[in-house]
Amino acid sequence: MDQAQTVMVTDDTLTMDLSDGRTVSVPLTWFPRLLHGTSAERNNWRFIGDGEGMHWMDLDEDISVENLILGQPSGESQKSLQKWLKAREKN
């Protein structure tokens, strides 16, 4: 399995450099929690599983390298996302 080596999140893109030399870039709209996060929240992440994925602590988001390679966006339901967004408004 390929591992992430570097990760960059902009206002509209998630880009990852992989151990095999590939770069994968996907629209941030695929991951609504990242899309709705602040720049500081997006940049507060860590590798998990020896680089098999990333975890964003502030946004409670996990993204695997495999899902990005396969072109799979977040599987979070709209109901779950709306509940999360509503909880953010209270803070």
The first five atom37 places (N, CA, C, CB, O) and aatype in JSON, in Angstrom:
{
  "aatype": [12, 3, 5, 0, 5, 16, 19, 12, 19, 16, 3, 3, 16, 10, 16, 12, 3, 10, 15, 3, 7, 1, 16, 19, 15, 19, 14, 10, 16, 17, 13, 14, 1, 10, 10, 8, 7, 16, 15, 0, 6, 1, 2, 2, 17, 1, 13, 9, 7, 3, 7, 6, 7, 12, 8, 17, 12, 3, 10, 3, 6, 3, 9, 15, 19, 6, 2, 10, 9, 10, 7, 5, 14, 15, 7, 6, 15, 5, 11, 15, 10, 5, 11, 17, 10, 11, 0, 1, 6, 11, 2],
  "atom_mask": [
    [1, 1, 1, 1, 1],
    [1, 1, 1, 1, 1],
    [1, 1, 1, 1, 1],
    [1, 1, 1, 1, 1],
    [1, 1, 1, 1, 1],
    [1, 1, 1, 1, 1],
    [1, 1, 1, 1, 1],
    [1, 1, 1, 1, 1],
    [1, 1, 1, 1, 1],
    [1, 1, 1, 1, 1],
    [1, 1, 1, 1, 1],
    [1, 1, 1, 1, 1],
    [1, 1, 1, 1, 1],
    [1, 1, 1, 1, 1],
    [1, 1, 1, 1, 1],
    [1, 1, 1, 1, 1],
    [1, 1, 1, 1, 1],
    [1, 1, 1, 1, 1],
    [1, 1, 1, 1, 1],
    [1, 1, 1, 1, 1],
    [1, 1, 1, 0, 1],
    [1, 1, 1, 1, 1],
    [1, 1, 1, 1, 1],
    [1, 1, 1, 1, 1],
    [1, 1, 1, 1, 1],
    [1, 1, 1, 1, 1],
    [1, 1, 1, 1, 1],
    [1, 1, 1, 1, 1],
    [1, 1, 1, 1, 1],
    [1, 1, 1, 1, 1],
    [1, 1, 1, 1, 1],
    [1, 1, 1, 1, 1],
    [1, 1, 1, 1, 1],
    [1, 1, 1, 1, 1],
    [1, 1, 1, 1, 1],
    [1, 1, 1, 1, 1],
    [1, 1, 1, 0, 1],
    [1, 1, 1, 1, 1],
    [1, 1, 1, 1, 1],
    [1, 1, 1, 1, 1],
    [1, 1, 1, 1, 1],
    [1, 1, 1, 1, 1],
    [1, 1, 1, 1, 1],
    [1, 1, 1, 1, 1],
    [1, 1, 1, 1, 1],
    [1, 1, 1, 1, 1],
    [1, 1, 1, 1, 1],
    [1, 1, 1, 1, 1],
    [1, 1, 1, 0, 1],
    [1, 1, 1, 1, 1],
    [1, 1, 1, 0, 1],
    [1, 1, 1, 1, 1],
    [1, 1, 1, 0, 1],
    [1, 1, 1, 1, 1],
    [1, 1, 1, 1, 1],
    [1, 1, 1, 1, 1],
    [1, 1, 1, 1, 1],
    [1, 1, 1, 1, 1],
    [1, 1, 1, 1, 1],
    [1, 1, 1, 1, 1],
    [1, 1, 1, 1, 1],
    [1, 1, 1, 1, 1],
    [1, 1, 1, 1, 1],
    [1, 1, 1, 1, 1],
    [1, 1, 1, 1, 1],
    [1, 1, 1, 1, 1],
    [1, 1, 1, 1, 1],
    [1, 1, 1, 1, 1],
    [1, 1, 1, 1, 1],
    [1, 1, 1, 1, 1],
    [1, 1, 1, 0, 1],
    [1, 1, 1, 1, 1],
    [1, 1, 1, 1, 1],
    [1, 1, 1, 1, 1],
    [1, 1, 1, 0, 1],
    [1, 1, 1, 1, 1],
    [1, 1, 1, 1, 1],
    [1, 1, 1, 1, 1],
    [1, 1, 1, 1, 1],
    [1, 1, 1, 1, 1],
    [1, 1, 1, 1, 1],
    [1, 1, 1, 1, 1],
    [1, 1, 1, 1, 1],
    [1, 1, 1, 1, 1],
    [1, 1, 1, 1, 1],
    [1, 1, 1, 1, 1],
    [1, 1, 1, 1, 1],
    [1, 1, 1, 1, 1],
    [1, 1, 1, 1, 1],
    [1, 1, 1, 1, 1],
    [1, 1, 1, 1, 1]
  ],
  "atom_positions": [
    [[0.85, -1.19, 0.0], [0.0, 0.0, 0.0], [0.88, 1.23, 0.0], [-0.96, 0.01, 1.22], [1.86, 1.32, 0.74]],
    [[0.52, 2.19, -0.83], [1.25, 3.44, -0.88], [1.0, 4.25, 0.38], [0.86, 4.25, -2.12], [-0.05, 4.15, 1.01]],
    [[1.98, 5.03, 0.74], [1.87, 5.86, 1.92], [1.97, 7.33, 1.54], [2.96, 5.49, 2.95], [2.67, 7.7, 0.59]],
    [[1.26, 8.15, 2.31], [1.34, 9.6, 2.11], [2.66, 10.09, 2.68], [0.14, 10.33, 2.78], [3.09, 9.65, 3.74]],
    [[3.29, 10.99, 1.97], [4.53, 11.58, 2.46], [4.34, 13.05, 2.81], [5.63, 11.43, 1.42], [4.88, 13.52, 3.81]],
    [[3.57, 13.76, 2.0], [3.25, 15.14, 2.3], [1.77, 15.37, 1.97], [4.17, 16.13, 1.5], [1.2, 14.73, 1.09]],
    [[1.18, 16.3, 2.7], [-0.23, 16.63, 2.51], [-0.34, 18.15, 2.52], [-1.13, 15.98, 3.61], [0.26, 18.82, 3.36]],
    [[-1.12, 18.68, 1.59], [-1.38, 20.12, 1.55], [-2.87, 20.34, 1.33], [-0.53, 20.83, 0.44], [-3.47, 19.72, 0.45]],
    [[-3.45, 21.21, 2.13], [-4.87, 21.54, 1.98], [-4.98, 23.04, 1.73], [-5.69, 21.12, 3.26], [-4.5, 23.85, 2.52]],
    [[-5.6, 23.38, 0.61], [-5.87, 24.79, 0.3], [-7.36, 25.03, 0.5], [-5.42, 25.16, -1.17], [-8.07, 24.17, 1.01]],
    [[-7.84, 26.2, 0.1], [-9.26, 26.5, 0.24], [-10.14, 25.64, -0.65], [-9.5, 27.95, -0.08], [-11.34, 25.52, -0.41]],
    [[-9.55, 25.02, -1.69], [-10.38, 24.23, -2.6], [-9.82, 22.87, -3.0], [-10.63, 25.01, -3.8], [-10.45, 22.16, -3.78]],
    [[-8.64, 22.5, -2.49], [-8.0, 21.26, -2.93], [-7.27, 20.55, -1.79], [-7.03, 21.55, -4.06], [-6.67, 21.19, -0.92]],
    [[-7.34, 19.22, -1.8], [-6.52, 18.37, -0.94], [-5.52, 17.68, -1.84], [-7.4, 17.33, -0.12], [-5.91, 16.97, -2.77]],
    [[-4.23, 17.87, -1.59], [-3.18, 17.3, -2.41], [-2.25, 16.47, -1.54], [-2.4, 18.4, -3.15], [-1.86, 16.89, -0.45]],
    [[-1.89, 15.29, -2.05], [-1.05, 14.38, -1.29], [0.04, 13.82, -2.2], [-1.89, 13.25, -0.66], [-0.24, 13.37, -3.31]],
    [[1.28, 13.85, -1.73], [2.39, 13.19, -2.42], [2.55, 11.81, -1.81], [3.72, 14.03, -2.32], [2.6, 11.66, -0.59]],
    [[2.63, 10.79, -2.68], [2.71, 9.4, -2.24], [4.14, 8.86, -2.32], [1.77, 8.53, -3.06], [4.99, 9.41, -3.02]],
    [[4.37, 7.78, -1.6], [5.7, 7.18, -1.53], [6.16, 6.63, -2.87], [5.7, 6.07, -0.51], [7.37, 6.47, -3.08]],
    [[5.24, 6.34, -3.81], [5.64, 5.82, -5.11], [5.9, 6.92, -6.14], [4.57, 4.89, -5.64], [6.15, 6.64, -7.31]],
    [[5.84, 8.19, -5.69], [6.13, 9.31, -6.58], [4.91, 9.99, -7.17], [0.0, 0.0, 0.0], [5.02, 11.07, -7.76]],
    [[3.73, 9.38, -7.02], [2.52, 10.01, -7.54], [2.07, 11.14, -6.63], [1.39, 8.97, -7.69], [2.38, 11.17, -5.44]],
    [[1.33, 12.07, -7.23], [0.65, 13.13, -6.49], [-0.84, 13.0, -6.8], [1.21, 14.56, -6.88], [-1.24, 12.95, -7.96]],
    [[-1.64, 12.97, -5.75], [-3.08, 12.86, -5.89], [-3.69, 14.17, -5.4], [-3.65, 11.63, -5.1], [-3.36, 14.64, -4.32]],
    [[-4.57, 14.74, -6.2], [-5.21, 15.99, -5.84], [-6.71, 15.85, -6.08], [-4.62, 17.19, -6.66], [-7.13, 15.42, -7.15]],
    [[-7.5, 16.2, -5.06], [-8.96, 16.08, -5.17], [-9.6, 17.39, -4.71], [-9.48, 14.87, -4.34], [-9.01, 18.14, -3.92]],
    [[-10.81, 17.66, -5.19], [-11.5, 18.88, -4.75], [-11.91, 18.76, -3.28], [-12.75, 19.15, -5.63], [-12.32, 17.69, -2.82]],
    [[-11.79, 19.85, -2.56], [-12.14, 19.85, -1.15], [-13.63, 19.61, -0.93], [-11.73, 21.17, -0.51], [-14.05, 19.21, 0.16]],
    [[-14.44, 19.84, -1.96], [-15.87, 19.57, -1.85], [-16.14, 18.09, -1.57], [-16.6, 20.0, -3.13], [-17.22, 17.74, -1.1]],
    [[-15.17, 17.23, -1.85], [-15.31, 15.81, -1.54], [-15.34, 15.56, -0.04], [-14.18, 15.01, -2.18], [-15.86, 14.54, 0.41]],
    [[-14.8, 16.48, 0.72], [-14.67, 16.31, 2.17], [-15.23, 17.56, 2.86], [-13.18, 16.07, 2.59], [-14.47, 18.46, 3.21]],
    [[-16.54, 17.6, 3.07], [-17.2, 18.8, 3.59], [-16.64, 19.31, 4.91], [-18.65, 18.52, 3.76], [-16.63, 20.52, 5.14]],
    [[-16.19, 18.42, 5.78], [-15.63, 18.91, 7.05], [-14.37, 19.74, 6.8], [-15.32, 17.73, 8.0], [-14.16, 20.75, 7.46]],
    [[-13.55, 19.3, 5.87], [-12.37, 20.1, 5.53], [-12.8, 21.4, 4.84], [-11.4, 19.3, 4.61], [-12.24, 22.47, 5.1]],
    [[-13.78, 21.3, 3.98], [-14.28, 22.47, 3.26], [-14.79, 23.54, 4.23], [-15.4, 22.07, 2.29], [-14.55, 24.73, 4.03]],
    [[-15.49, 23.11, 5.29], [-16.05, 24.05, 6.26], [-15.06, 24.43, 7.37], [-17.29, 23.46, 6.87], [-15.36, 25.29, 8.19]],
    [[-13.91, 23.8, 7.39], [-12.92, 24.11, 8.42], [-12.15, 25.37, 8.12], [0.0, 0.0, 0.0], [-12.1, 25.84, 6.98]],
    [[-11.56, 25.92, 9.15], [-10.69, 27.08, 8.97], [-9.34, 26.61, 8.45], [-10.53, 27.86, 10.31], [-9.03, 25.42, 8.48]],
    [[-8.55, 27.53, 7.98], [-7.2, 27.2, 7.51], [-6.4, 26.55, 8.63], [-6.48, 28.47, 7.0], [-5.68, 25.57, 8.4]],
    [[-6.51, 27.08, 9.84], [-5.78, 26.51, 10.98], [-6.25, 25.08, 11.27], [-5.98, 27.39, 12.24], [-5.42, 24.21, 11.55]],
    [[-7.55, 24.83, 11.19], [-8.08, 23.48, 11.42], [-7.62, 22.52, 10.34], [-9.62, 23.5, 11.48], [-7.28, 21.37, 10.62]],
    [[-7.6, 22.99, 9.09], [-7.16, 22.14, 7.98], [-5.69, 21.78, 8.09], [-7.42, 22.82, 6.66], [-5.28, 20.7, 7.66]],
    [[-4.91, 22.66, 8.66], [-3.48, 22.42, 8.77], [-3.1, 21.67, 10.04], [-2.74, 23.72, 8.72], [-1.93, 21.37, 10.25]],
    [[-4.07, 21.36, 10.89], [-3.82, 20.62, 12.13], [-4.18, 19.15, 11.9], [-4.63, 21.22, 13.33], [-5.26, 18.71, 12.3]],
    [[-3.29, 18.42, 11.27], [-3.52, 17.01, 10.94], [-2.28, 16.21, 11.31], [-3.86, 16.84, 9.44], [-1.21, 16.75, 11.59]],
    [[-2.47, 14.87, 11.31], [-1.33, 13.97, 11.55], [-1.54, 12.71, 10.72], [-1.19, 13.62, 13.08], [-2.67, 12.36, 10.37]],
    [[-0.42, 12.04, 10.4], [-0.5, 10.76, 9.71], [-1.01, 9.7, 10.67], [0.87, 10.36, 9.12], [-0.71, 9.74, 11.87]],
    [[-1.78, 8.76, 10.15], [-2.21, 7.6, 10.94], [-1.85, 6.34, 10.14], [-3.75, 7.66, 11.25], [-1.75, 6.38, 8.92]],
    [[-1.65, 5.24, 10.86], [-1.34, 3.97, 10.2], [-0.09, 4.01, 9.36], [0.0, 0.0, 0.0], [-0.09, 3.5, 8.24]],
    [[0.98, 4.6, 9.87], [2.25, 4.69, 9.13], [2.1, 5.34, 7.76], [2.85, 3.32, 8.97], [2.73, 4.91, 6.79]],
    [[1.26, 6.37, 7.69], [1.09, 7.11, 6.44], [0.0, 6.55, 5.54], [0.0, 0.0, 0.0], [-0.14, 6.99, 4.39]],
    [[-0.8, 5.58, 6.04], [-1.89, 5.04, 5.24], [-3.1, 5.96, 5.24], [-2.29, 3.66, 5.76], [-4.06, 5.72, 4.5]],
    [[-3.07, 7.0, 6.05], [-4.15, 7.96, 6.1], [-3.77, 9.16, 6.93], [0.0, 0.0, 0.0], [-2.66, 9.25, 7.45]],
    [[-4.71, 10.1, 7.04], [-4.51, 11.32, 7.81], [-5.71, 11.52, 8.72], [-4.3, 12.55, 6.87], [-6.83, 11.1, 8.41]],
    [[-5.45, 12.17, 9.84], [-6.52, 12.49, 10.79], [-6.44, 13.98, 11.11], [-6.39, 11.64, 12.11], [-5.38, 14.51, 11.44]],
    [[-7.59, 14.65, 11.0], [-7.72, 16.06, 11.38], [-8.43, 16.11, 12.73], [-8.5, 16.89, 10.29], [-9.63, 15.86, 12.81]],
    [[-7.67, 16.43, 13.77], [-8.19, 16.41, 15.14], [-9.38, 17.36, 15.32], [-7.09, 16.76, 16.12], [-10.42, 16.97, 15.85]],
    [[-9.21, 18.6, 14.9], [-10.23, 19.63, 15.13], [-11.51, 19.39, 14.35], [-9.67, 20.99, 14.77], [-12.58, 19.86, 14.74]],
    [[-11.41, 18.66, 13.24], [-12.55, 18.45, 12.36], [-13.13, 17.04, 12.46], [-12.15, 18.73, 10.93], [-14.13, 16.72, 11.82]],
    [[-12.5, 16.2, 13.27], [-12.93, 14.8, 13.44], [-13.08, 14.13, 12.08], [-14.25, 14.73, 14.23], [-14.12, 13.54, 11.77]],
    [[-12.03, 14.24, 11.26], [-12.05, 13.7, 9.89], [-10.86, 12.77, 9.7], [-12.02, 14.85, 8.83], [-9.74, 13.11, 10.07]],
    [[-11.11, 11.6, 9.12], [-10.07, 10.66, 8.74], [-10.2, 10.4, 7.25], [-10.17, 9.33, 9.56], [-11.3, 10.18, 6.75]],
    [[-9.07, 10.42, 6.54], [-9.07, 10.16, 5.11], [-7.94, 9.19, 4.82], [-8.9, 11.48, 4.28], [-6.8, 9.41, 5.23]],
    [[-8.27, 8.11, 4.11], [-7.25, 7.11, 3.78], [-6.65, 7.39, 2.4], [-7.85, 5.7, 3.82], [-7.3, 7.94, 1.51]],
    [[-5.39, 7.0, 2.26], [-4.72, 7.12, 0.97], [-5.47, 6.28, -0.06], [-3.23, 6.66, 1.07], [-5.67, 6.71, -1.19]],
    [[-5.89, 5.08, 0.33], [-6.59, 4.19, -0.58], [-7.85, 4.84, -1.15], [-6.96, 2.9, 0.14], [-8.09, 4.76, -2.36]],
    [[-8.64, 5.48, -0.3], [-9.86, 6.13, -0.8], [-9.56, 7.26, -1.78], [-10.68, 6.67, 0.37], [-10.28, 7.45, -2.75]],
    [[-8.48, 8.01, -1.51], [-8.12, 9.07, -2.45], [-7.69, 8.49, -3.79], [-7.0, 9.95, -1.87], [-8.09, 8.99, -4.84]],
    [[-6.88, 7.43, -3.76], [-6.42, 6.81, -5.0], [-7.61, 6.26, -5.79], [-5.43, 5.68, -4.7], [-7.63, 6.35, -7.02]],
    [[-8.59, 5.7, -5.08], [-9.77, 5.13, -5.74], [-10.8, 6.19, -6.14], [-10.41, 4.12, -4.83], [-11.81, 5.87, -6.77]],
    [[-10.54, 7.45, -5.77], [-11.46, 8.53, -6.14], [-12.75, 8.51, -5.35], [0.0, 0.0, 0.0], [-13.8, 8.88, -5.87]],
    [[-12.68, 8.09, -4.09], [-13.87, 8.0, -3.25], [-13.97, 9.2, -2.31], [-13.86, 6.7, -2.45], [-13.14, 9.36, -1.42]],
    [[-14.99, 10.03, -2.49], [-15.2, 11.16, -1.59], [-15.73, 10.67, -0.24], [-16.17, 12.17, -2.21], [-15.97, 9.48, -0.05]],
    [[-15.9, 11.59, 0.66], [-16.42, 11.29, 2.0], [-17.75, 10.55, 1.89], [-16.59, 12.59, 2.82], [-18.58, 10.86, 1.03]],
    [[-17.93, 9.58, 2.75], [-19.18, 8.85, 2.77], [-20.13, 9.33, 3.85], [0.0, 0.0, 0.0], [-21.14, 8.69, 4.14]],
    [[-19.79, 10.48, 4.46], [-20.63, 11.0, 5.54], [-22.0, 11.4, 5.02], [-19.95, 12.2, 6.22], [-22.12, 12.03, 3.96]],
    [[-23.03, 11.03, 5.76], [-24.39, 11.39, 5.35], [-24.65, 12.88, 5.56], [-25.42, 10.56, 6.13], [-23.98, 13.53, 6.36]],
    [[-25.62, 13.4, 4.83], [-26.0, 14.81, 5.0], [-26.52, 15.06, 6.41], [-27.07, 15.21, 3.97], [-26.27, 16.13, 6.98]],
    [[-27.23, 14.1, 6.97], [-27.75, 14.25, 8.33], [-26.61, 14.4, 9.33], [-28.63, 13.04, 8.7], [-26.66, 15.26, 10.21]],
    [[-25.58, 13.57, 9.2], [-24.43, 13.64, 10.09], [-23.69, 14.96, 9.91], [-23.49, 12.46, 9.84], [-23.3, 15.6, 10.89]],
    [[-23.5, 15.37, 8.67], [-22.8, 16.63, 8.39], [-23.57, 17.81, 8.97], [-22.6, 16.82, 6.88], [-22.97, 18.69, 9.58]],
    [[-24.89, 17.84, 8.79], [-25.69, 18.94, 9.32], [-25.62, 18.99, 10.84], [-27.15, 18.81, 8.87], [-25.57, 20.08, 11.42]],
    [[-25.63, 17.85, 11.48], [-25.5, 17.79, 12.94], [-24.14, 18.36, 13.38], [-25.66, 16.33, 13.45], [-24.06, 19.11, 14.35]],
    [[-23.09, 17.99, 12.65], [-21.74, 18.48, 12.96], [-21.67, 20.0, 12.75], [-20.69, 17.76, 12.08], [-21.1, 20.71, 13.58]],
    [[-22.23, 20.49, 11.65], [-22.21, 21.93, 11.37], [-22.97, 22.7, 12.45], [-22.81, 22.22, 9.98], [-22.53, 23.77, 12.88]],
    [[-24.1, 22.18, 12.87], [-24.9, 22.82, 13.9], [-24.13, 22.89, 15.23], [-26.23, 22.07, 14.09], [-24.18, 23.9, 15.94]],
    [[-23.41, 21.83, 15.55], [-22.61, 21.81, 16.78], [-21.48, 22.85, 16.7], [-22.03, 20.4, 17.02], [-21.12, 23.45, 17.71]],
    [[-20.92, 23.05, 15.5], [-19.85, 24.05, 15.32], [-20.37, 25.46, 15.55], [-19.24, 23.94, 13.92], [-19.65, 26.32, 16.06]],
    [[-21.63, 25.7, 15.17], [-22.22, 27.04, 15.33], [-22.31, 27.43, 16.81], [-23.61, 27.09, 14.69], [-22.22, 28.6, 17.17]],
    [[-22.49, 26.42, 17.65], [-22.64, 26.68, 19.1], [-21.31, 27.05, 19.75], [-23.22, 25.44, 19.8], [-21.29, 27.67, 20.81]],
    [[-20.22, 26.67, 19.12], [-18.88, 26.95, 19.7], [-18.36, 28.25, 19.27], [-17.91, 25.9, 19.33], [-17.26, 28.63, 19.66]]
  ]
}
